[in-house]
Amino acid sequence: EKSGNTFVPAAGLSATEIRARFPSFDVSKLPQAGCWNEMRAKEQPDGFYARANAAAAWVKSKEVRELVDGGPLMLVMHSDFIDLTIKALLCLPVGPPQAVFHTSNCSVT
């Protein structure tokens, strides 16, 4: 949503609404009251880099290997988060100094 000259995240569904629409989704780690995405201000770079590194570490974790049990894992991401997460998965620099390429809208299957 646009607020003045700034774009801010739009209000999302609550955990209850997500569970009603998608009964097989595990929403236990989401805030149970209010919007799942309470971030209303732009994320700072250090937080963004840390989130990409955390996502990559989670993808590589034993928890995920056990969860998918040899099956596929699908991640839904967009924008620069794709770039940073792919770099983190490949052990490339995520924060400054950045790698010399941008993985614009890459997908990994």
N, C-alpha and C positions, 0 to 999 in steps of 0.2 A: 504494500500500500504506500502511496506517496503522502508524506506529511511535510508540507512546505517544500523545500528543495531536497529532502532526504527520503529515501525509500526505507521503510521499516517492515519487518515481517508482519504478515497479516495474521489475524487471530486464527488459530487452528482448532481442531476438534479436541474435546476432552477425552480422557482415557475411557470414560463410560461410553461416549459416542463412537470411539474407535472400536471398542469391544462389541457394540451393537451392530456395527456395519461389517466388521471382520471378526467373527467369533473365534477363529483359530489363531488370531494374533495374540501374542503374550504382551500385555501392556503393564505388567507388574512393576517395571522400572520407571514408568512415566508418572509424573505427578497425578494423583487421583482426583484432584480438584482443579478446575480451571483448564485453560488451554495447555496442551502438551508442550508448547513452545512459549515459555514466558520471557524469552529474550526479546526485549523491545528496543534495545540500542545496538548500534553496530559493534560487533565483536572486535576486540583489539587484536593486532597481529600475533602477539605471543600466545594468546588464547586459541587462535585459529590454528597456529602451528602445532600447539600441544594437542588439540583435538584431532588433527590429522594423524599425528604420531600415535595417539591412543587408539584410534580406529584401526590403524595398521597393526598395532600390537594385538588388538582383540582378534582381528582376522587370522593372525598367525597363532593364536592361543590354542591350548589343549581343549578349552571349553568349546571353541568353535569346531575343532576336529571331531570331538565327541558328538556335538549337536548335529552336524551334517552327516556323520557316519559314512564318509565316502561319497556322499551325494553332492549336488551343486550348492553353492552359496550365492545368493543374489544380494547385491548392495545397491541401494538407490541413493544416488548423490547427484549433485549438479555443480556447475560453475567451477571456481578455483579449488573447491574441496576435492574434486576428482583429481586434479593435477597434484595437489599436495599429498593426497593419500597414495596415489600411484608412486610418487617419489619416495614416500616413507616405506611402502612395501618393497621397493627396489633398493632400499638403504641409500638413497640419494639425499642431498641436503634439502630440507623442507623450508627452513627459515633462511634469512640472509646469512652468508651469500647464497643465493638460489642457484640451482643448476641452470645451465645456459640454454635450456630448452623448456618449452611449455607443452604439456601433454593435452592440448585443447580437445575437450570432448572425446577423449579416448574411452574405449570400453574394453573390459577384459572379460572374456567368457571362458 
